[in-house]
Amino acid sequence: MDLKTLTARAKTVLDKKYPGENWEKYKFPKFVYISDPVQTAYKIAVKRPELLAKFLCYCFCEGMGHKNLSYCFWKKGQVGGKFDDHASDCNICVAQAMMAFLWEGTGLRMQRCKKP
C-alpha cells in the first residue's frame, strides 16, 4: 500500500475513533505539519503511544538510542514530554505508526517482534 493510501485510511480511522478531537491541545511543533502523513502519524503517537512502544523501529535509529517506535515521536521515549523530530523526516517511522494503528483495528493479535 502506498503512503497516500495508508494515510487516507489511518485518517479515516482516527476520525472515527476520536471524533471532534481538539488536536490543537497537543501543541505540535511546526515540523509535524510538513505533510499529511507526518501529521497523521504524530496524531497516532499522541493517542496510542503504548501501541507504538510495542514495536521496534526498522529505520536503523537504534544508533540514536531509540528502543522502540515511540522514541521516534517522543524524545527519549517520554510520552507527554517533548516531541522528537526524527519521525517527521522518516517515511519508515511514519508508515510503521500508521500500519500498527490500522492493524490494531483489525482485531488481529499483535506481538512484539524482535529483529533477526
Secondary structure as UniProt FT lines:
FT   HELIX           3..17
FT   TURN            19..20
FT   HELIX           23..26
FT   HELIX           30..34
FT   HELIX           36..47
FT   HELIX           49..52
FT   TURN            53..54
FT   HELIX           61..64
FT   HELIX           69..72
FT   HELIX           75..77
FT   TURN            79..80
FT   HELIX           86..89
FT   HELIX           91..104
FT   TURN            105..107
//
